[in-house]
Structures are given as C-alpha cells and as structure tokens.
Amino acid sequence: MLAGEYFFYFMLYSFLGWVLEGSYNLYSLGTFRKEGFLKGPFKPMYGLAPLLLLAAKDLGLSLPLMILLALIIPSAVEYASGWLLKSVFHKQWWDYSKMSYQLRGHICLKFSLYWWGLATVCMYGLQPLIEMLYLRISTLWLLLLPLAALVLAADLLWTCRNRRRSLKGLELGES
C-alpha cells in the first residue's frame, strides 16, 4: 500500500471518527460539538487505529489474531492518546475514571469493547468499500493530498500553539 493511500484512509477515518463522536455526543449530551483537541473535523486517534490494523492485516495475520488486535490496538491508541494529551497539555479530554474496569481514566472495558466491535466491522465491512472508493478517486486524491496535509498540519500547529499559550497563561495565574 502506498503512503498516499494510507494518508487517504487516515484522513477519512479521522473525519468519520469526528462524525461518530459528534453523533454520540448529540445522543448523550444533546450537542454535536464537544471540545476536542483539534479545532477541525478530525479525530486523529480514529485515523491511527485503523491504519495500524490495516498494516497488521497487510502482514497476512490470521483472522483470530486480527480479531484480538481489533481489541488491543484501538484501546492502546486511546490510552496513549489520553496519556500524551494529559502529559503535554495537562488536560484530560475524556475521563472514564468513574466507570468499572478503567485504567487511569483513559480507557475502560465498556468502551474498549465498543471499539473492538467497531474496529472489526471497520476492517471487514467498511474497509473494502473504502478501498473501492479510493480506487475510484485515487487520481483526484493525489492532487488533493498536499492540500489535505496542509489543512491537517495547520490545524495541529495552530491548536498546539494556542493550547500551549493557554497552558502558559494558567501557569502564570492568568484567566
């Protein structure tokens, strides 16, 4: 698989993750938009987990091992993301600490099982359709790829700059 194809999957799954999380928030909180790390319509951990699963699948791993990885990889990505964001920005964007079978509030069994089901459906149900979509638009995507990379990089840089600035303001006692 080519880097451009992986980046297409990353961007698409990051966007679909934003839609999924927004829909869940609309259902559970009554509002689609809840503060996330990035300002744009991307949730990178939703893009990273499928990429890691695709890389494992491309290695030709057995179905039982892939099913196990569909549990482990999204949970590991969620834990690492939560830990990294809290370590760098001193803020926890989600908190499972009040739920049963949780680990430092970053992951919990209930949502790990949700991600397991979603990851399995994604790899064996959705991904073949997304691969067909990529094949249909790959020429256009290769033209749009630099713009997509620029938009994601700008969002990441702008967000990190503003969040670090806010963090420094809090450290100095500003509101």
N, CA, C and O of each residue as an XYZ file, in Angstrom:
700
protein
N       0.846     -1.173      0.000
C       0.000      0.000      0.000
C       0.896      1.242      0.000
O       1.908      1.293      0.698
N       0.509      2.221     -0.782
C       1.296      3.439     -0.910
C       0.971      4.432      0.202
O      -0.104      4.390      0.800
N       1.927      5.327      0.464
C       1.754      6.325      1.527
C       0.527      7.194      1.275
O      -0.198      7.520      2.215
N       0.282      7.574      0.023
C      -0.887      8.397     -0.299
C      -2.188      7.685      0.019
O      -3.155      8.305      0.461
N      -2.204      6.390     -0.205
C      -3.395      5.599      0.102
C      -3.606      5.522      1.617
O      -4.727      5.680      2.101
N      -2.522      5.278      2.362
C      -2.629      5.263      3.822
C      -3.108      6.615      4.351
O      -3.927      6.674      5.268
N      -2.593      7.703      3.767
C      -2.994      9.028      4.230
C      -4.477      9.280      3.924
O      -5.170      9.927      4.709
N      -4.958      8.775      2.798
C      -6.384      8.878      2.482
C      -7.201      8.178      3.571
O      -8.177      8.732      4.077
N      -6.799      6.973      3.921
C      -7.527      6.224      4.952
C      -7.459      6.958      6.297
O      -8.454      7.050      7.015
N      -6.273      7.477      6.624
C      -6.123      8.217      7.874
C      -7.069      9.415      7.921
O      -7.769      9.617      8.913
N      -7.090     10.201      6.857
C      -7.938     11.398      6.832
C      -9.417     11.017      6.872
O     -10.195     11.636      7.598
N      -9.804     10.018      6.109
C     -11.198      9.612      6.069
C     -11.653      9.061      7.419
O     -12.717      9.433      7.914
N     -10.853      8.178      8.014
C     -11.229      7.624      9.307
C     -11.185      8.682     10.410
O     -11.991      8.631     11.339
N     -10.256      9.643     10.323
C     -10.222     10.744     11.296
C     -11.493     11.577     11.201
O     -12.045     12.000     12.217
N     -11.952     11.808      9.975
C     -13.198     12.556      9.784
C     -14.399     11.733     10.250
O     -15.279     12.250     10.939
N     -14.436     10.456      9.875
C     -15.546      9.598     10.312
C     -15.578      9.468     11.833
O     -16.654      9.370     12.423
N     -14.416      9.466     12.468
C     -14.355      9.445     13.924
C     -14.942     10.707     14.528
O     -15.617     10.657     15.557
N     -14.685     11.840     13.886
C     -15.265     13.107     14.334
C     -16.788     13.046     14.221
O     -17.500     13.484     15.125
N     -17.284     12.499     13.105
C     -18.733     12.354     12.917
C     -19.304     11.385     13.958
O     -20.334     11.669     14.569
N     -18.644     10.254     14.159
C     -19.100      9.258     15.139
C     -19.149      9.859     16.543
O     -20.148      9.720     17.248
N     -18.077     10.520     16.942
C     -18.037     11.098     18.282
C     -19.063     12.226     18.422
O     -19.715     12.347     19.459
N     -19.204     13.044     17.388
C     -20.208     14.102     17.424
C     -21.615     13.536     17.529
O     -22.450     14.068     18.261
N     -21.878     12.464     16.804
C     -23.199     11.821     16.869
C     -23.443     11.231     18.253
O     -24.545     11.335     18.792
N     -22.413     10.610     18.828
C     -22.543     10.066     20.183
C     -22.816     11.200     21.183
O     -23.653     11.062     22.074
N     -22.105     12.312     21.026
C     -22.323     13.460     21.914
C     -23.719     14.046     21.734
O     -24.352     14.453     22.708
N     -24.195     14.089     20.510
C     -25.547     14.592     20.249
C     -26.565     13.714     20.968
O     -27.511     14.211     21.580
N     -26.360     12.425     20.885
C     -27.264     11.478     21.541
C     -27.167     11.576     23.071
O     -28.187     11.633     23.758
N     -25.945     11.595     23.595
C     -25.772     11.517     25.046
C     -25.777     12.872     25.753
O     -26.199     12.956     26.906
N     -25.317     13.934     25.087
C     -25.209     15.243     25.738
C     -26.149     16.294     25.154
O     -26.331     17.363     25.736
N     -26.746     15.986     24.003
C     -27.649     16.937     23.368
C     -26.963     17.957     22.481
O     -27.620     18.859     21.962
N     -25.656     17.834     22.296
C     -24.922     18.756     21.427
C     -23.927     17.963     20.578
O     -23.249     17.065     21.076
N     -23.849     18.304     19.300
C     -22.946     17.576     18.397
C     -21.492     17.917     18.700
O     -20.637     17.033     18.744
N     -21.226     19.164     18.901
C     -19.843     19.632     19.043
C     -19.434     19.682     20.512
O     -19.983     20.450     21.302
N     -18.480     18.866     20.849
C     -17.870     18.892     22.170
C     -16.396     19.204     21.943
O     -15.820     18.787     20.938
N     -15.793     19.926     22.859
C     -14.400     20.296     22.660
C     -13.538     19.057     22.462
O     -13.566     18.115     23.254
N     -12.787     19.090     21.398
C     -11.800     18.059     21.132
C     -10.438     18.710     21.105
O     -10.324     19.919     21.307
N      -9.415     17.936     20.862
C      -8.077     18.501     20.829
C      -7.917     19.428     19.627
O      -7.523     20.583     19.784
N      -8.220     18.929     18.428
C      -8.099     19.747     17.223
C      -9.359     20.577     17.024
O     -10.429     20.229     17.523
N      -9.224     21.664     16.302
C     -10.373     22.534     16.025
C     -11.158     22.058     14.810
O     -12.374     22.243     14.748
N     -10.479     21.451     13.846
C     -11.135     20.999     12.631
C     -11.870     19.686     12.822
O     -11.858     19.113     13.912
N     -12.510     19.211     11.762
C     -13.320     17.984     11.855
C     -12.479     16.707     11.721
O     -12.714     15.882     10.839
N     -11.500     16.568     12.615
C     -10.631     15.399     12.583
C     -10.398     14.903     14.006
O     -10.223     15.696     14.931
N     -10.399     13.604     14.166
C     -10.032     12.944     15.418
C      -8.926     11.957     15.054
O      -9.216     10.821     14.680
N      -7.656     12.375     15.158
C      -6.552     11.541     14.673
C      -6.471     10.142     15.264
O      -6.009      9.227     14.583
N      -6.906      9.941     16.515
C      -6.800      8.579     17.042
C      -7.745      7.632     16.317
O      -7.491      6.430     16.250
N      -8.845      8.176     15.768
C      -9.750      7.356     14.956
C      -9.131      7.049     13.595
O      -9.544      6.098     12.931
N      -8.165      7.825     13.180
C      -7.450      7.554     11.940
C      -6.273      6.620     12.156
O      -5.969      5.788     11.301
N      -5.606      6.759     13.303
C      -4.411      5.952     13.568
C      -4.730      4.485     13.820
O      -4.061      3.604     13.281
N      -5.738      4.218     14.629
C      -6.060      2.820     14.957
C      -6.361      1.987     13.702
O      -5.814      0.893     13.568
N      -7.211      2.464     12.776
C      -7.434      1.670     11.565
C      -6.164      1.490     10.724
O      -5.975      0.442     10.107
N      -5.295      2.508     10.697
C      -4.043      2.356      9.939
C      -3.181      1.242     10.514
O      -2.607      0.444      9.774
N      -3.095      1.196     11.824
C      -2.315      0.121     12.454
C      -2.945     -1.239     12.189
O      -2.239     -2.222     11.964
N      -4.253     -1.294     12.214
C      -4.938     -2.559     11.901
C      -4.744     -2.942     10.430
O      -4.555     -4.117     10.113
N      -4.789     -1.959      9.541
C      -4.547     -2.244      8.114
C      -3.128     -2.753      7.897
O      -2.906     -3.684      7.123
N      -2.167     -2.137      8.585
C      -0.781     -2.598      8.468
C      -0.660     -4.036      8.953
O       0.040     -4.837      8.334
N      -1.331     -4.376     10.051
C      -1.313     -5.754     10.559
C      -1.985     -6.698      9.565
O      -1.505     -7.806      9.323
N      -3.092     -6.249      8.998
C      -3.816     -7.075      8.021
C      -2.954     -7.314      6.782
O      -2.962     -8.407      6.215
N      -2.212     -6.286      6.367
C      -1.331     -6.415      5.197
C      -0.196     -7.405      5.437
O       0.405     -7.905      4.485
N       0.099     -7.690      6.704
C       1.126     -8.691      7.020
C       0.604    -10.112      6.835
O       1.364    -11.077      6.921
N      -0.701    -10.233      6.578
C      -1.284    -11.553      6.372
C      -1.539    -12.311      7.676
O      -1.524    -13.542      7.698
N      -1.771    -11.577      8.749
C      -2.035    -12.231     10.031
C      -3.362    -12.991      9.980
O      -4.259    -12.642      9.213
N      -3.472    -14.020     10.795
C      -4.673    -14.855     10.805
C      -5.873    -14.067     11.327
O      -5.717    -13.072     12.034
N      -7.067    -14.525     10.968
C      -8.293    -13.871     11.408
C      -8.395    -13.821     12.937
O      -8.718    -12.759     13.468
N      -8.136    -14.916     13.677
C      -8.219    -14.816     15.137
C      -7.255    -13.765     15.721
O      -7.604    -13.051     16.661
N      -6.069    -13.683     15.165
C      -5.112    -12.683     15.641
C      -5.593    -11.266     15.296
O      -5.440    -10.348     16.103
N      -6.167    -11.087     14.119
C      -6.704     -9.778     13.726
C      -7.860     -9.373     14.640
O      -7.983     -8.206     15.013
N      -8.700    -10.333     14.997
C      -9.822    -10.042     15.901
C      -9.279     -9.602     17.270
O      -9.814     -8.679     17.885
N      -8.225    -10.259     17.738
C      -7.599     -9.864     19.001
C      -6.981     -8.469     18.882
O      -7.127     -7.643     19.782
N      -6.299     -8.215     17.780
C      -5.695     -6.892     17.574
C      -6.754     -5.797     17.461
O      -6.497     -4.643     17.806
N      -7.945     -6.158     16.975
C      -9.043     -5.186     16.893
C      -9.493     -4.743     18.282
O     -10.111     -3.688     18.419
N      -9.198     -5.517     19.294
C      -9.456     -5.116     20.677
C      -8.275     -4.323     21.233
O      -8.457     -3.279     21.858
N      -7.083     -4.823     21.002
C      -5.883     -4.248     21.624
C      -5.491     -2.904     21.010
O      -5.232     -1.947     21.740
N      -5.443     -2.820     19.688
C      -4.906     -1.615     19.040
C      -5.739     -0.370     19.329
O      -5.163      0.633     19.752
N      -7.058     -0.370     19.127
C      -7.798      0.864     19.444
C      -7.689      1.267     20.917
O      -7.606      2.456     21.226
N      -7.688      0.305     21.812
C      -7.548      0.617     23.237
C      -6.169      1.194     23.536
O      -6.044      2.143     24.311
N      -5.139      0.625     22.926
C      -3.779      1.135     23.122
C      -3.644      2.548     22.563
O      -3.015      3.403     23.186
N      -4.227      2.797     21.395
C      -4.184      4.137     20.797
C      -4.933      5.128     21.685
O      -4.461      6.243     21.904
N      -6.102      4.725     22.199
C      -6.871      5.615     23.064
C      -6.089      5.905     24.355
O      -6.036      7.051     24.803
N      -5.491      4.885     24.942
C      -4.722      5.099     26.171
C      -3.528      6.010     25.904
O      -3.306      6.976     26.633
N      -2.763      5.703     24.863
C      -1.575      6.510     24.542
C      -1.967      7.957     24.229
O      -1.280      8.891     24.642
N      -3.062      8.140     23.504
C      -3.528      9.497     23.179
C      -3.913     10.250     24.440
O      -3.518     11.401     24.623
N      -4.677      9.614     25.305
C      -5.095     10.251     26.549
C      -3.918     10.597     27.433
O      -3.858     11.689     27.998
N      -2.981      9.672     27.555
C      -1.795      9.899     28.369
C      -0.958     11.044     27.793
O      -0.518     11.927     28.529
N      -0.741     11.025     26.483
C       0.075     12.057     25.839
C      -0.562     13.439     25.984
O       0.117     14.402     26.342
N      -1.857     13.536     25.708
C      -2.533     14.823     25.819
C      -2.492     15.347     27.254
O      -2.272     16.537     27.480
N      -2.702     14.466     28.210
C      -2.669     14.894     29.614
C      -1.250     15.279     30.027
O      -1.061     16.248     30.762
N      -0.269     14.542     29.568
C       1.127     14.837     29.918
C       1.593     16.164     29.327
O       2.264     16.946     30.000
N       1.242     16.412     28.088
C       1.727     17.611     27.403
C       0.888     18.843     27.726
O       1.434     19.922     27.958
N      -0.433     18.688     27.744
C      -1.313     19.848     27.886
C      -2.015     19.920     29.248
O      -2.788     20.845     29.499
N      -1.751     18.957     30.116
C      -2.320     18.933     31.474
C      -3.845     19.026     31.467
O      -4.453     19.681     32.314
N      -4.432     18.360     30.499
C      -5.891     18.340     30.378
C      -6.308     16.952     29.917
O      -5.635     16.328     29.096
N      -7.415     16.483     30.449
C      -7.941     15.180     30.058
C      -9.233     15.412     29.278
O     -10.230     15.869     29.836
N      -9.208     15.093     27.977
C     -10.352     15.353     27.109
C     -11.485     14.357     27.325
O     -12.635     14.670     27.019
N     -11.199     13.195     27.832
C     -12.236     12.231     28.203
C     -11.788     11.585     29.506
O     -10.596     11.496     29.801
N     -12.758     11.142     30.266
C     -12.443     10.602     31.582
C     -13.376      9.435     31.901
O     -14.573      9.620     32.119
N     -12.813      8.246     31.924
C     -13.572      7.043     32.253
C     -13.360      6.633     33.709
O     -13.709      5.514     34.084
N     -12.797      7.514     34.536
C     -12.401      7.110     35.893
C     -13.570      6.667     36.767
O     -13.363      5.946     37.743
N     -14.780      7.077     36.445
C     -15.939      6.665     37.237
C     -16.563      5.361     36.712
O     -17.550      4.877     37.267
N     -15.999      4.811     35.668
C     -16.539      3.587     35.076
C     -15.794      2.370     35.622
O     -14.658      2.474     36.084
N     -16.449      1.234     35.560
C     -15.825     -0.018     36.001
C     -14.710     -0.414     35.046
O     -14.758     -0.139     33.847
N     -13.709     -1.066     35.613
C     -12.611     -1.632     34.825
C     -11.972     -0.592     33.910
O     -11.913     -0.759     32.692
N     -11.503      0.468     34.521
C     -10.855      1.547     33.775
C      -9.383      1.616     34.162
O      -8.971      1.075     35.188
N      -8.597      2.287     33.326
C      -7.174      2.461     33.589
C      -6.847      3.943     33.504
O      -6.790      4.515     32.416
N      -6.634      4.559     34.659
C      -6.281      5.976     34.792
C      -7.243      6.913     34.075
O      -6.881      8.038     33.732
N      -8.448      6.456     33.852
C      -9.470      7.274     33.216
C      -9.329      7.387     31.708
O     -10.185      7.979     31.051
N      -8.253      6.824     31.143
C      -8.011      6.934     29.695
C      -8.738      5.868     28.892
O      -9.168      6.125     27.768
N      -8.878      4.680     29.452
C      -9.611      3.601     28.786
C     -10.465      2.878     29.823
O     -10.196      2.927     31.023
N     -11.489      2.212     29.331
C     -12.311      1.366     30.210
C     -12.817      0.195     29.377
O     -12.857      0.257     28.148
N     -13.195     -0.855     30.059
C     -13.635     -2.073     29.380
C     -14.832     -1.818     28.475
O     -14.856     -2.296     27.341
N     -15.823     -1.075     28.955
C     -17.035     -0.838     28.166
C     -16.698     -0.228     26.802
O     -17.145     -0.732     25.771
N     -15.915      0.852     26.791
C     -15.595      1.492     25.520
C     -14.578      0.686     24.716
O     -14.601      0.726     23.486
N     -13.694     -0.036     25.379
C     -12.781     -0.921     24.643
C     -13.567     -1.975     23.871
O     -13.204     -2.331     22.750
N     -14.639     -2.470     24.471
C     -15.483     -3.443     23.767
C     -16.229     -2.777     22.601
O     -16.401     -3.381     21.543
N     -16.668     -1.528     22.804
C     -17.276     -0.785     21.680
C     -16.271     -0.641     20.536
O     -16.598     -0.904     19.379
N     -15.028     -0.215     20.871
C     -14.006     -0.024     19.831
C     -13.679     -1.345     19.157
O     -13.415     -1.383     17.955
N     -13.696     -2.419     19.918
C     -13.426     -3.751     19.360
C     -14.459     -4.082     18.293
O     -14.103     -4.486     17.186
N     -15.726     -3.914     18.619
C     -16.779     -4.172     17.641
C     -16.672     -3.256     16.440
O     -16.777     -3.709     15.300
N     -16.463     -1.969     16.685
C     -16.341     -1.017     15.578
C     -15.126     -1.314     14.703
O     -15.204     -1.241     13.476
N     -14.012     -1.646     15.334
C     -12.792     -1.939     14.568
C     -12.973     -3.187     13.707
O     -12.518     -3.224     12.564
N     -13.626     -4.194     14.244
C     -13.854     -5.419     13.478
C     -14.775     -5.151     12.290
O     -14.500     -5.596     11.176
N     -15.867     -4.424     12.527
C     -16.782     -4.057     11.434
C     -16.059     -3.181     10.415
O     -16.241     -3.328      9.206
N     -15.243     -2.277     10.924
C     -14.495     -1.384     10.046
C     -13.562     -2.171      9.122
O     -13.565     -1.962      7.909
N     -12.766     -3.073      9.694
C     -11.773     -3.803      8.896
C     -12.398     -4.754      7.882
O     -11.885     -4.910      6.774
N     -13.510     -5.391      8.263
C     -14.056     -6.430      7.396
C     -15.348     -6.037      6.691
O     -15.795     -6.745      5.789
N     -15.952     -4.924      7.086
C     -17.175     -4.467      6.435
C     -16.978     -3.166      5.693
O     -17.273     -3.072      4.501
N     -16.479     -2.159      6.392
C     -16.334     -0.828      5.814
C     -15.094     -0.686      4.942
O     -15.165     -0.087      3.868
N     -13.965     -1.221      5.379
C     -12.710     -1.018      4.651
C     -12.756     -1.490      3.193
O     -12.213     -0.796      2.334
N     -13.372     -2.626      2.870
C     -13.451     -2.990      1.445
C     -14.182     -1.927      0.605
O     -13.808     -1.681     -0.542
N     -15.212     -1.305      1.169
C     -15.923     -0.238      0.457
C     -15.051      1.002      0.322
O     -15.061      1.666     -0.714
N     -14.303      1.309      1.365
C     -13.418      2.475      1.323
C     -12.282      2.240      0.338
O     -11.838      3.177     -0.326
N     -11.812      1.019      0.235
C     -10.785      0.702     -0.765
C     -11.327      0.908     -2.174
O     -10.618      1.421     -3.039
N     -12.576      0.513     -2.414
C     -13.193      0.750     -3.731
C     -13.322      2.250     -3.998
O     -13.070      2.710     -5.112
N     -13.712      3.006     -2.980
C     -13.798      4.458     -3.123
C     -12.433      5.037     -3.470
O     -12.318      5.873     -4.367
N     -11.406      4.596     -2.763
C     -10.061      5.095     -3.043
C      -9.656      4.801     -4.490
O      -9.108      5.669     -5.169
N      -9.918      3.602     -4.954
C      -9.565      3.251     -6.330
C     -10.269      4.153     -7.341
O      -9.697      4.484     -8.380
N     -11.497      4.548     -7.045
C     -12.256      5.421     -7.953
C     -11.726      6.851     -7.961
O     -11.757      7.516     -8.997
N     -11.241      7.328     -6.819
C     -10.850      8.738     -6.734
C      -9.356      8.939     -6.505
O      -8.933     10.049     -6.182
N      -8.554      7.901     -6.663
C      -7.131      7.996     -6.328
C      -6.416      9.094     -7.115
O      -5.543      9.767     -6.566
N      -6.761      9.285     -8.373
C      -6.118     10.331     -9.172
C      -6.438     11.709     -8.601
O      -5.553     12.554     -8.466
N      -7.700     11.927     -8.270
C      -8.107     13.191     -7.653
C      -7.461     13.349     -6.278
O      -6.995     14.434     -5.931
N      -7.431     12.266     -5.493
C      -6.843     12.327     -4.165
C      -5.376     12.747     -4.224
O      -4.925     13.549     -3.406
N      -4.637     12.213     -5.182
C      -3.218     12.563     -5.277
C      -3.034     14.056     -5.556
O      -2.021     14.643     -5.174
N      -4.014     14.664     -6.221
C      -3.966     16.118     -6.432
C      -4.330     16.878     -5.154
O      -3.774     17.940     -4.874
N      -5.268     16.324     -4.385
C      -5.743     16.981     -3.164
C      -4.881     16.692     -1.941
O      -4.973     17.397     -0.936
N      -4.047     15.662     -2.021
C      -3.248     15.236     -0.882
C      -2.429     16.373     -0.263
O      -2.454     16.522      0.959
N      -1.705     17.179     -1.045
C      -0.944     18.272     -0.399
C      -1.847     19.249      0.357
O      -1.478     19.727      1.430
N      -3.009     19.543     -0.188
C      -3.941     20.442      0.493
C      -4.458     19.813      1.786
O      -4.536     20.482      2.816
N      -4.810     18.531      1.732
C      -5.287     17.830      2.928
C      -4.196     17.797      3.995
O      -4.477     18.013      5.173
N      -2.963     17.531      3.596
C      -1.849     17.510      4.548
C      -1.633     18.897      5.145
O      -1.356     19.023      6.338
N      -1.754     19.919      4.337
C      -1.595     21.296      4.811
C      -2.690     21.666      5.814
O      -2.410     22.275      6.847
N      -3.929     21.300      5.508
C      -5.047     21.597      6.406
C      -4.842     20.890      7.750
O      -5.018     21.505      8.802
N      -4.478     19.622      7.726
C      -4.262     18.880      8.961
C      -3.073     19.453      9.739
O      -3.158     19.635     10.953
N      -1.975     19.735      9.050
C      -0.790     20.289      9.717
C      -1.088     21.666     10.313
O      -0.658     21.969     11.426
N      -1.823     22.498      9.572
C      -2.171     23.830     10.077
C      -3.047     23.717     11.321
O      -2.839     24.442     12.294
N      -4.022     22.816     11.295
C      -4.887     22.614     12.458
C      -4.054     22.146     13.653
O      -4.221     22.650     14.763
N      -3.177     21.204     13.430
C      -2.341     20.669     14.502
C      -1.424     21.753     15.073
O      -1.337     21.914     16.290
N      -0.747     22.490     14.208
C       0.172     23.534     14.668
C      -0.577     24.656     15.384
O      -0.152     25.107     16.447
N      -1.682     25.102     14.807
C      -2.473     26.176     15.401
C      -3.003     25.740     16.766
O      -2.938     26.499     17.733
N      -3.525     24.524     16.838
C      -4.071     24.012     18.090
C      -2.977     23.894     19.147
O      -3.164     24.342     20.278
N      -1.847     23.303     18.799
C      -0.752     23.150     19.768
C      -0.274     24.514     20.255
O      -0.042     24.703     21.449
N      -0.127     25.452     19.344
C       0.324     26.808     19.716
C      -0.660     27.445     20.697
O      -0.252     27.978     21.729
N      -1.940     27.393     20.381
C      -2.942     28.006     21.251
C      -3.086     27.278     22.583
O      -3.276     27.914     23.620
N      -2.998     25.972     22.565
C      -3.136     25.218     23.813
C      -1.914     25.437     24.703
O      -2.053     25.527     25.923
N      -0.734     25.524     24.120
C       0.479     25.801     24.906
C       0.409     27.221     25.471
O       0.807     27.457     26.612
N      -0.094     28.161     24.677
C      -0.248     29.535     25.141
C      -1.231     29.579     26.314
O      -0.972     30.261     27.306
N      -2.347     28.865     26.214
C      -3.326     28.809     27.308
C      -2.708     28.182     28.546
O      -2.949     28.633     29.666
N      -1.914     27.145     28.342
C      -1.259     26.464     29.452
C      -0.286     27.407     30.152
O      -0.238     27.447     31.382
N       0.488     28.166     29.379
C       1.427     29.125     29.974
C       0.669     30.205     30.735
O       1.123     30.650     31.790
N      -0.489     30.637     30.211
C      -1.301     31.630     30.898
C      -1.799     31.107     32.236
O      -1.826     31.841     33.224
N      -2.194     29.840     32.268
C      -2.643     29.243     33.530
C      -1.490     29.132     34.530
O      -1.672     29.340     35.730
N      -0.305     28.803     34.018
C       0.864     28.682     34.895
C       1.235     30.028     35.499
O       1.744     30.097     36.617
N       0.976     31.102     34.750
C       1.287     32.446     35.235
C       0.156     33.031     36.084
O       0.278     34.137     36.609
N      -0.937     32.286     36.215
C      -2.062     32.728     37.029
C      -3.054     33.614     36.303
O      -3.883     34.268     36.936
N      -2.979     33.641     34.981
C      -3.924     34.428     34.195
C      -5.197     33.630     33.987
O      -5.195     32.406     34.113
N      -6.288     34.322     33.667
C      -7.552     33.622     33.383
C      -7.761     33.507     31.911
O      -8.767     32.950     31.472
